[in-house]
Amino acid sequence: PPLEGAGDSGAWPDPTPLPDALPPVAPFDAELLPEALRGWVMDIADRMQCPPDFTAVGAVVALSSLIGARAVIKPKTRDDWAVVPNLWGAVVGRPGVMKSPALSEVLKPLHRLEKTEREQWQTEHEAWELDCKVAELAAKANEKQAAAQAAKDPAKARALLQPADNLPAEPTMRRYVVNDATVEKLADLLTVNPWGTLVYRD
């Protein structure tokens, strides 16, 4: 049987070409940026010779990652329901229009914070490891003393074997930028970074 809508001849009609023109994009208005960011964002765009949209998106999202979960939305006036918003940013452009270099430039302050935090965490973690080693040695010494006291004074031996409760918690590092993390790893990082972090994917 002939195809429905194919006419009497049974052949398909000539296809209508799809439009290939992109819709026009409104030029970026620097007045939309906070005044404190405006000069910095426009200067980077000028030096990189890229659209200011790229640097503006990166700067606003990076700044929002520092604010993180401290800002919440309460949709109801008489309710304690609070929503922690996530800000998503995407830079779209053809190859060679300086997307990655522009984003790298606006993320430099976050990378500096990350480097400082990592150095501080490294020092604290090394001190914590030494504290753990000292506690382990003290526990071994107590175990030897408890073995000697077990027959004579069981209560004293038991007291010597009680685990130390004054050990400091392992120091955690604030993460400012996370690159290409799996969902599972990101969930682990957010448990120790309750205010949030910036997830960057290129």
Buried (B, 14 or more C-beta within 10 A) or exposed (E): EEEEEEEEEEEEEEEEEEEEEEEEEEEBEBEEBEEEBBEBBBEBBEEBEBBBBBBBBBBBBBBBBBEBBEEEEEEEEEEEEEEEEEBEBEBEEEEEBBBEBBBBBBBEBBEEBBEEBEEEBEEBBEEBEEEEEEBEEEBEEBEEBBEEBBEEEEEBBEEBBEEEEEEEEEBEBBBBBBEEBEEEEBEEBBEEBEEBBBBBEE
